[in-house]
Structure formats: C-alpha cells, structure tokens
Amino acid sequence: MYKSYSMELAGRTLMVDVDRVCAQSNGAALMHYGDTTVLSTCTASAKPRDGIDFFPFPWSTRRRCIP
C-alpha cells in the first residue's frame, strides 16, 4: 500500500507517491511537479560490510525530453 501526498506550489501541483514503485528497494518516492517526474530510491544492507571505511554513493541519471 502506498501513500500519496499533494500540495499546490507556485501555481502547480506537487504530488509525491511513497512506495508506489520499486518494491525491492527499502524506500522509494515518485515526485511529480508540472511536466517533471523524479524517482528517488534507497536501499540498505542489514549489516555493514567489513573493510569499507567510506560511504559508497552510486548514482545514475537519465534525462528524457519528449516533444
């Protein structure tokens, strides 16, 4: 079951759907603002890995322009 929140911001509707997609991640938010949609996900391990003394931060972006 997902949660949906919306509000008016600068004359447009900002809508946030939490845990609507990406069921395999620990958390996901799908945000809509005007013609823009952003998906943000987060995953975590139950226990830390040995030998890693930094916070790995992998990321990827995909930009799509649809006429």
Backbone as XML, in Angstrom:
<?xml version="1.0"?>
<chain id="A" units="angstrom">
  <residue number="1" name="MET">
    <atom name="N" x="0.848" y="-1.178" z="0.000"/>
    <atom name="CA" x="0.000" y="0.000" z="0.000"/>
    <atom name="C" x="0.888" y="1.233" z="0.000"/>
  </residue>
  <residue number="2" name="TYR">
    <atom name="N" x="0.624" y="2.128" z="-0.894"/>
    <atom name="CA" x="1.437" y="3.327" z="-0.982"/>
    <atom name="C" x="0.680" y="4.529" z="-0.430"/>
  </residue>
  <residue number="3" name="LYS">
    <atom name="N" x="1.448" y="5.562" z="-0.122"/>
    <atom name="CA" x="0.871" y="6.807" z="0.382"/>
    <atom name="C" x="1.087" y="7.891" z="-0.662"/>
  </residue>
  <residue number="4" name="SER">
    <atom name="N" x="0.127" y="8.769" z="-0.805"/>
    <atom name="CA" x="0.213" y="9.845" z="-1.778"/>
    <atom name="C" x="-0.057" y="11.178" z="-1.078"/>
  </residue>
  <residue number="5" name="TYR">
    <atom name="N" x="0.793" y="12.145" z="-1.362"/>
    <atom name="CA" x="0.654" y="13.482" z="-0.793"/>
    <atom name="C" x="0.667" y="14.488" z="-1.943"/>
  </residue>
  <residue number="6" name="SER">
    <atom name="N" x="-0.101" y="15.545" z="-1.826"/>
    <atom name="CA" x="-0.073" y="16.582" z="-2.858"/>
    <atom name="C" x="-0.320" y="17.942" z="-2.226"/>
  </residue>
  <residue number="7" name="MET">
    <atom name="N" x="0.201" y="18.966" z="-2.913"/>
    <atom name="CA" x="0.025" y="20.335" z="-2.465"/>
    <atom name="C" x="0.232" y="21.266" z="-3.654"/>
  </residue>
  <residue number="8" name="GLU">
    <atom name="N" x="-0.291" y="22.455" z="-3.548"/>
    <atom name="CA" x="-0.075" y="23.472" z="-4.567"/>
    <atom name="C" x="1.206" y="24.224" z="-4.231"/>
  </residue>
  <residue number="9" name="LEU">
    <atom name="N" x="2.077" y="24.377" z="-5.226"/>
    <atom name="CA" x="3.334" y="25.066" z="-5.030"/>
    <atom name="C" x="3.618" y="25.921" z="-6.263"/>
  </residue>
  <residue number="10" name="ALA">
    <atom name="N" x="3.615" y="27.221" z="-6.094"/>
    <atom name="CA" x="3.881" y="28.179" z="-7.176"/>
    <atom name="C" x="2.941" y="27.969" z="-8.361"/>
  </residue>
  <residue number="11" name="GLY">
    <atom name="N" x="1.692" y="27.703" z="-8.081"/>
    <atom name="CA" x="0.692" y="27.573" z="-9.137"/>
    <atom name="C" x="0.616" y="26.216" z="-9.804"/>
  </residue>
  <residue number="12" name="ARG">
    <atom name="N" x="1.427" y="25.264" z="-9.362"/>
    <atom name="CA" x="1.394" y="23.909" z="-9.906"/>
    <atom name="C" x="1.183" y="22.920" z="-8.770"/>
  </residue>
  <residue number="13" name="THR">
    <atom name="N" x="0.777" y="21.727" z="-9.138"/>
    <atom name="CA" x="0.562" y="20.684" z="-8.138"/>
    <atom name="C" x="1.825" y="19.860" z="-7.966"/>
  </residue>
  <residue number="14" name="LEU">
    <atom name="N" x="2.303" y="19.756" z="-6.738"/>
    <atom name="CA" x="3.409" y="18.875" z="-6.378"/>
    <atom name="C" x="2.792" y="17.629" z="-5.771"/>
  </residue>
  <residue number="15" name="MET">
    <atom name="N" x="3.049" y="16.470" z="-6.377"/>
    <atom name="CA" x="2.484" y="15.217" z="-5.889"/>
    <atom name="C" x="3.622" y="14.240" z="-5.598"/>
  </residue>
  <residue number="16" name="VAL">
    <atom name="N" x="3.601" y="13.623" z="-4.423"/>
    <atom name="CA" x="4.622" y="12.667" z="-4.007"/>
    <atom name="C" x="3.936" y="11.349" z="-3.686"/>
  </residue>
  <residue number="17" name="ASP">
    <atom name="N" x="4.357" y="10.285" z="-4.369"/>
    <atom name="CA" x="3.869" y="8.933" z="-4.091"/>
    <atom name="C" x="4.995" y="8.166" z="-3.419"/>
  </residue>
  <residue number="18" name="VAL">
    <atom name="N" x="4.766" y="7.691" z="-2.216"/>
    <atom name="CA" x="5.774" y="6.966" z="-1.452"/>
    <atom name="C" x="5.465" y="5.480" z="-1.531"/>
  </residue>
  <residue number="19" name="ASP">
    <atom name="N" x="6.485" y="4.697" z="-1.934"/>
    <atom name="CA" x="6.418" y="3.231" z="-2.052"/>
    <atom name="C" x="5.379" y="2.746" z="-3.057"/>
  </residue>
  <residue number="20" name="ARG">
    <atom name="N" x="5.128" y="3.530" z="-4.099"/>
    <atom name="CA" x="4.211" y="3.107" z="-5.163"/>
    <atom name="C" x="4.923" y="2.197" z="-6.159"/>
  </residue>
  <residue number="21" name="VAL">
    <atom name="N" x="6.192" y="2.463" z="-6.402"/>
    <atom name="CA" x="7.005" y="1.672" z="-7.325"/>
    <atom name="C" x="8.252" y="1.191" z="-6.599"/>
  </residue>
  <residue number="22" name="CYS">
    <atom name="N" x="9.021" y="0.346" z="-7.231"/>
    <atom name="CA" x="10.302" y="-0.161" z="-6.703"/>
    <atom name="C" x="10.120" y="-0.921" z="-5.393"/>
  </residue>
  <residue number="23" name="ALA">
    <atom name="N" x="9.340" y="-1.950" z="-5.429"/>
    <atom name="CA" x="9.052" y="-2.718" z="-4.214"/>
    <atom name="C" x="10.285" y="-3.419" z="-3.645"/>
  </residue>
  <residue number="24" name="GLN">
    <atom name="N" x="11.321" y="-3.642" z="-4.465"/>
    <atom name="CA" x="12.517" y="-4.312" z="-3.969"/>
    <atom name="C" x="13.440" y="-3.374" z="-3.198"/>
  </residue>
  <residue number="25" name="SER">
    <atom name="N" x="13.243" y="-2.068" z="-3.279"/>
    <atom name="CA" x="14.074" y="-1.130" z="-2.533"/>
    <atom name="C" x="13.500" y="-0.947" z="-1.125"/>
  </residue>
  <residue number="26" name="ASN">
    <atom name="N" x="14.310" y="-0.390" z="-0.242"/>
    <atom name="CA" x="13.839" y="-0.133" z="1.114"/>
    <atom name="C" x="12.892" y="1.051" z="1.185"/>
  </residue>
  <residue number="27" name="GLY">
    <atom name="N" x="13.003" y="1.940" z="0.234"/>
    <atom name="CA" x="12.111" y="3.090" z="0.173"/>
    <atom name="C" x="12.196" y="3.747" z="-1.193"/>
  </residue>
  <residue number="28" name="ALA">
    <atom name="N" x="11.083" y="4.282" z="-1.658"/>
    <atom name="CA" x="11.069" y="4.950" z="-2.959"/>
    <atom name="C" x="10.035" y="6.067" z="-2.943"/>
  </residue>
  <residue number="29" name="ALA">
    <atom name="N" x="10.362" y="7.156" z="-3.614"/>
    <atom name="CA" x="9.433" y="8.271" z="-3.745"/>
    <atom name="C" x="9.374" y="8.664" z="-5.219"/>
  </residue>
  <residue number="30" name="LEU">
    <atom name="N" x="8.181" y="8.776" z="-5.740"/>
    <atom name="CA" x="7.944" y="9.219" z="-7.101"/>
    <atom name="C" x="7.309" y="10.596" z="-7.002"/>
  </residue>
  <residue number="31" name="MET">
    <atom name="N" x="8.017" y="11.621" z="-7.504"/>
    <atom name="CA" x="7.565" y="13.001" z="-7.348"/>
    <atom name="C" x="7.187" y="13.587" z="-8.698"/>
  </residue>
  <residue number="32" name="HIS">
    <atom name="N" x="6.034" y="14.242" z="-8.745"/>
    <atom name="CA" x="5.534" y="14.875" z="-9.960"/>
    <atom name="C" x="5.348" y="16.361" z="-9.678"/>
  </residue>
  <residue number="33" name="TYR">
    <atom name="N" x="5.891" y="17.193" z="-10.575"/>
    <atom name="CA" x="5.704" y="18.634" z="-10.460"/>
    <atom name="C" x="5.586" y="19.197" z="-11.868"/>
  </residue>
  <residue number="34" name="GLY">
    <atom name="N" x="4.388" y="19.565" z="-12.255"/>
    <atom name="CA" x="4.169" y="20.022" z="-13.617"/>
    <atom name="C" x="4.432" y="18.895" z="-14.596"/>
  </residue>
  <residue number="35" name="ASP">
    <atom name="N" x="5.330" y="19.117" z="-15.553"/>
    <atom name="CA" x="5.690" y="18.102" z="-16.538"/>
    <atom name="C" x="6.901" y="17.274" z="-16.129"/>
  </residue>
  <residue number="36" name="THR">
    <atom name="N" x="7.408" y="17.486" z="-14.930"/>
    <atom name="CA" x="8.620" y="16.811" z="-14.474"/>
    <atom name="C" x="8.270" y="15.708" z="-13.479"/>
  </residue>
  <residue number="37" name="THR">
    <atom name="N" x="8.903" y="14.543" z="-13.668"/>
    <atom name="CA" x="8.745" y="13.418" z="-12.748"/>
    <atom name="C" x="10.121" y="12.947" z="-12.313"/>
  </residue>
  <residue number="38" name="VAL">
    <atom name="N" x="10.309" y="12.742" z="-11.012"/>
    <atom name="CA" x="11.582" y="12.295" z="-10.459"/>
    <atom name="C" x="11.326" y="11.061" z="-9.601"/>
  </residue>
  <residue number="39" name="LEU">
    <atom name="N" x="12.157" y="10.029" z="-9.796"/>
    <atom name="CA" x="12.102" y="8.821" z="-8.980"/>
    <atom name="C" x="13.335" y="8.789" z="-8.102"/>
  </residue>
  <residue number="40" name="SER">
    <atom name="N" x="13.134" y="8.644" z="-6.801"/>
    <atom name="CA" x="14.228" y="8.561" z="-5.847"/>
    <atom name="C" x="14.068" y="7.272" z="-5.052"/>
  </residue>
  <residue number="41" name="THR">
    <atom name="N" x="15.124" y="6.459" z="-5.017"/>
    <atom name="CA" x="15.061" y="5.184" z="-4.291"/>
    <atom name="C" x="16.207" y="5.090" z="-3.299"/>
  </residue>
  <residue number="42" name="CYS">
    <atom name="N" x="16.038" y="4.207" z="-2.320"/>
    <atom name="CA" x="17.067" y="3.998" z="-1.313"/>
    <atom name="C" x="17.095" y="2.520" z="-0.933"/>
  </residue>
  <residue number="43" name="THR">
    <atom name="N" x="18.295" y="1.965" z="-0.847"/>
    <atom name="CA" x="18.456" y="0.592" z="-0.379"/>
    <atom name="C" x="19.513" y="0.571" z="0.711"/>
  </residue>
  <residue number="44" name="ALA">
    <atom name="N" x="19.443" y="-0.417" z="1.581"/>
    <atom name="CA" x="20.407" y="-0.536" z="2.668"/>
    <atom name="C" x="20.600" y="-2.002" z="3.017"/>
  </residue>
  <residue number="45" name="SER">
    <atom name="N" x="21.756" y="-2.293" z="3.549"/>
    <atom name="CA" x="22.077" y="-3.641" z="3.994"/>
    <atom name="C" x="21.704" y="-3.780" z="5.468"/>
  </residue>
  <residue number="46" name="ALA">
    <atom name="N" x="21.408" y="-4.986" z="5.870"/>
    <atom name="CA" x="21.061" y="-5.222" z="7.270"/>
    <atom name="C" x="22.279" y="-5.083" z="8.185"/>
  </residue>
  <residue number="47" name="LYS">
    <atom name="N" x="23.474" y="-5.345" z="7.653"/>
    <atom name="CA" x="24.688" y="-5.214" z="8.454"/>
    <atom name="C" x="25.803" y="-4.619" z="7.589"/>
  </residue>
  <residue number="48" name="PRO">
    <atom name="N" x="26.742" y="-3.905" z="8.193"/>
    <atom name="CA" x="27.822" y="-3.281" z="7.417"/>
    <atom name="C" x="28.803" y="-4.313" z="6.863"/>
  </residue>
  <residue number="49" name="ARG">
    <atom name="N" x="29.450" y="-3.960" z="5.752"/>
    <atom name="CA" x="30.457" y="-4.837" z="5.152"/>
    <atom name="C" x="31.819" y="-4.528" z="5.757"/>
  </residue>
  <residue number="50" name="ASP">
    <atom name="N" x="32.591" y="-5.555" z="5.999"/>
    <atom name="CA" x="33.932" y="-5.388" z="6.560"/>
    <atom name="C" x="34.864" y="-4.800" z="5.503"/>
  </residue>
  <residue number="51" name="GLY">
    <atom name="N" x="35.782" y="-3.950" z="5.948"/>
    <atom name="CA" x="36.810" y="-3.407" z="5.080"/>
    <atom name="C" x="36.398" y="-2.165" z="4.305"/>
  </residue>
  <residue number="52" name="ILE">
    <atom name="N" x="35.203" y="-1.689" z="4.486"/>
    <atom name="CA" x="34.781" y="-0.465" z="3.805"/>
    <atom name="C" x="34.752" y="0.663" z="4.828"/>
  </residue>
  <residue number="53" name="ASP">
    <atom name="N" x="35.625" y="1.661" z="4.610"/>
    <atom name="CA" x="35.686" y="2.778" z="5.540"/>
    <atom name="C" x="35.150" y="4.060" z="4.910"/>
  </residue>
  <residue number="54" name="PHE">
    <atom name="N" x="34.302" y="3.924" z="3.903"/>
    <atom name="CA" x="33.698" y="5.082" z="3.265"/>
    <atom name="C" x="32.248" y="4.759" z="2.926"/>
  </residue>
  <residue number="55" name="PHE">
    <atom name="N" x="31.523" y="5.769" z="2.563"/>
    <atom name="CA" x="30.119" y="5.600" z="2.197"/>
    <atom name="C" x="30.010" y="5.558" z="0.677"/>
  </residue>
  <residue number="56" name="PRO">
    <atom name="N" x="29.809" y="4.379" z="0.088"/>
    <atom name="CA" x="29.690" y="4.316" z="-1.366"/>
    <atom name="C" x="28.420" y="5.035" z="-1.823"/>
  </residue>
  <residue number="57" name="PHE">
    <atom name="N" x="28.556" y="5.854" z="-2.839"/>
    <atom name="CA" x="27.437" y="6.648" z="-3.307"/>
    <atom name="C" x="27.265" y="6.469" z="-4.820"/>
  </residue>
  <residue number="58" name="PRO">
    <atom name="N" x="26.737" y="5.330" z="-5.238"/>
    <atom name="CA" x="26.491" y="5.151" z="-6.675"/>
    <atom name="C" x="25.220" y="5.890" z="-7.078"/>
  </residue>
  <residue number="59" name="TRP">
    <atom name="N" x="25.230" y="6.470" z="-8.256"/>
    <atom name="CA" x="24.048" y="7.171" z="-8.735"/>
    <atom name="C" x="24.023" y="7.121" z="-10.255"/>
  </residue>
  <residue number="60" name="SER">
    <atom name="N" x="22.867" y="7.296" z="-10.776"/>
    <atom name="CA" x="22.723" y="7.354" z="-12.217"/>
    <atom name="C" x="21.577" y="8.307" z="-12.548"/>
  </residue>
  <residue number="61" name="THR">
    <atom name="N" x="21.676" y="8.928" z="-13.693"/>
    <atom name="CA" x="20.622" y="9.832" z="-14.141"/>
    <atom name="C" x="20.225" y="9.466" z="-15.561"/>
  </residue>
  <residue number="62" name="ARG">
    <atom name="N" x="19.018" y="9.756" z="-15.886"/>
    <atom name="CA" x="18.524" y="9.553" z="-17.234"/>
    <atom name="C" x="17.600" y="10.726" z="-17.553"/>
  </residue>
  <residue number="63" name="ARG">
    <atom name="N" x="17.973" y="11.455" z="-18.565"/>
    <atom name="CA" x="17.167" y="12.611" z="-18.948"/>
    <atom name="C" x="16.436" y="12.284" z="-20.241"/>
  </residue>
  <residue number="64" name="ARG">
    <atom name="N" x="15.145" y="12.507" z="-20.221"/>
    <atom name="CA" x="14.337" y="12.249" z="-21.403"/>
    <atom name="C" x="13.550" y="13.488" z="-21.742"/>
  </residue>
  <residue number="65" name="CYS">
    <atom name="N" x="13.634" y="13.878" z="-22.970"/>
    <atom name="CA" x="12.852" y="15.004" z="-23.464"/>
    <atom name="C" x="11.838" y="14.474" z="-24.460"/>
  </residue>
  <residue number="66" name="ILE">
    <atom name="N" x="10.606" y="14.619" z="-24.142"/>
    <atom name="CA" x="9.547" y="14.133" z="-25.013"/>
    <atom name="C" x="8.837" y="15.347" z="-25.604"/>
  </residue>
  <residue number="67" name="PRO">
    <atom name="N" x="8.842" y="15.463" z="-26.948"/>
    <atom name="CA" x="8.191" y="16.647" z="-27.562"/>
    <atom name="C" x="6.701" y="16.659" z="-27.400"/>
  </residue>
</chain>
